[in-house]
Amino acid sequence: MLEQIRQSIEQAQMVLVGIGTEFAVKEEAQEDPFFTELAKNAQTDPAAAALLAFHKSQKKVGGCEKEQVQKAYEVLADLLKDKNYFVISLCEDGLLEQAGLKENRILTPAKEGEEETDSGVYPTDSWETYTKWLQGTLNRNLVILELGVGMELPQLIRFPFEKVAYFNQKSCLYRVHSHLYQMTEEIKERGYSVPMHPVTLLLEEK
């Protein structure tokens, strides 16, 4: 499937990418002072040991190793090389910016101190750049690549992507997700459901 996506991108005039929470990096519990103290008590207190194990498991559920995510983003950057693209993400770890993608073509959640849009998620200036770019996709050969986007904030990525695909008859949508890969009937003919973790997909052998 990765090779099919690669070929579609090569033929496209524009590429829209959405990054969801399946790209979230595992949090290391031991980095938190709370867990540091808990770890000390766990050596002699069975209850503390059980609590530590529980919190560690909760912190790690659904996350990926940082190195895996970094490599996956590098593959994505290679796929988008020399293309007219825009990437919108729900992840706040800063790894996307380090992958070699153009900073003015990446939209990530606002950092502290940045003016936010009404949604309270993205910085206003970057959001305006994104929406202006999006307007230019109409009647263009467009590939929409949705990677690991669930239902956390569907009004920002998932539903708008479906709308773009519906109105642009020259577009195709790849929806890659471990569980929520289903495609709506309206765009089913130009949509590809990929029941796979997006990081695994990007790291698969060519």
SVG drawing of the C-alpha trace seen along z (x, -y; Angstrom):
<svg xmlns="http://www.w3.org/2000/svg" viewBox="-23 -36 38 42">
<polyline fill="none" stroke="black" stroke-width="0.4" points="0.0,0.0 2.9,-2.4 4.0,-2.0 0.5,-2.8 0.4,-5.9 3.9,-6.9 2.8,-6.6 -0.4,-8.6 1.6,-11.4 4.1,-11.4 1.2,-12.0 -0.6,-14.6 -0.4,-18.4 -1.0,-18.9 -1.0,-16.8 -2.9,-17.3 -1.7,-15.3 -3.4,-14.9 -1.5,-13.5 -3.6,-12.1 -3.0,-10.9 -1.8,-7.4 1.5,-9.2 1.6,-10.1 4.9,-9.3 5.0,-7.1 5.6,-9.1 8.2,-7.8 6.8,-7.7 10.1,-7.9 10.6,-11.5 7.8,-12.8 8.8,-13.7 5.6,-12.0 6.8,-8.7 10.3,-9.2 9.0,-9.4 6.6,-6.5 9.4,-4.4 11.4,-4.8 8.4,-3.8 7.7,-0.9 10.9,0.9 9.4,1.5 5.7,0.9 3.7,3.4 0.8,1.0 3.1,-1.7 4.6,0.9 1.2,1.8 0.2,-1.8 3.5,-2.5 2.9,0.4 -0.7,-0.8 0.3,-4.4 3.2,-3.3 0.8,-1.1 -1.7,-3.9 1.0,-6.3 2.2,-4.0 -1.1,-2.7 -1.5,-3.8 1.8,-5.4 4.8,-4.8 8.5,-4.8 10.0,-8.1 12.6,-6.7 9.8,-5.0 7.8,-8.2 10.9,-10.1 11.7,-7.5 8.1,-7.5 8.1,-11.3 11.4,-11.1 9.7,-8.7 6.7,-11.1 9.1,-14.0 10.7,-11.9 7.2,-11.1 6.4,-14.9 9.7,-16.0 9.3,-18.5 5.5,-18.4 3.1,-21.2 1.9,-20.0 0.5,-21.0 0.5,-18.9 -1.9,-19.5 -1.2,-17.6 -2.8,-17.0 0.6,-16.1 2.6,-18.6 5.9,-16.8 7.8,-18.9 9.1,-15.8 7.3,-16.7 9.2,-20.0 12.5,-18.0 11.8,-15.7 12.9,-18.0 9.5,-19.4 9.0,-23.0 8.1,-25.0 5.6,-27.2 3.7,-24.0 3.2,-22.5 0.3,-23.3 0.7,-22.0 -1.1,-23.0 -0.4,-26.4 2.4,-26.8 2.2,-28.8 1.9,-32.5 0.7,-32.1 -2.7,-33.6 -5.1,-30.8 -8.1,-30.4 -11.6,-30.1 -11.1,-26.3 -8.4,-26.9 -6.0,-24.5 -4.0,-26.1 -2.1,-29.4 -4.1,-32.0 -1.4,-33.0 -0.6,-29.4 -4.3,-28.5 -4.9,-31.3 -2.0,-30.2 -3.5,-26.6 -7.0,-27.7 -5.7,-29.9 -3.6,-26.9 -6.7,-24.7 -8.7,-27.0 -6.2,-26.5 -6.8,-22.7 -10.1,-23.0 -10.1,-21.3 -6.5,-20.2 -5.2,-16.7 -5.1,-16.2 -4.0,-13.4 -5.4,-13.5 -3.4,-11.4 -5.0,-10.9 -2.7,-9.1 -3.9,-7.9 -6.7,-10.4 -9.4,-9.3 -12.4,-11.0 -10.7,-13.2 -11.2,-16.4 -12.9,-15.3 -14.1,-18.8 -10.5,-19.9 -9.2,-17.1 -11.4,-14.1 -14.7,-15.8 -13.0,-18.7 -10.9,-16.1 -14.1,-14.2 -15.6,-17.5 -12.6,-18.4 -12.6,-15.0 -16.3,-15.2 -16.2,-18.5 -12.9,-17.9 -13.7,-15.2 -10.0,-15.0 -9.0,-14.0 -8.4,-10.7 -8.4,-10.0 -6.2,-7.5 -7.5,-6.9 -4.9,-5.0 -5.9,-4.0 -5.7,-0.9 -9.5,-0.9 -11.2,-4.0 -10.4,-3.5 -13.9,-3.3 -14.9,-5.5 -18.1,-7.4 -20.4,-6.3 -20.1,-9.7 -16.4,-9.4 -16.1,-5.6 -15.2,-5.4 -12.2,-7.7 -11.3,-6.6 -9.0,-3.9 -9.5,-2.5 -6.2,-1.2 -6.7,0.9 -3.2,0.4 -1.2,-1.6 0.2,-4.6 3.7,-4.4 3.8,-0.7 2.7,-1.6 5.4,-4.3 8.1,-2.0 7.1,1.0 9.6,2.4 9.3,0.9"/>
</svg>
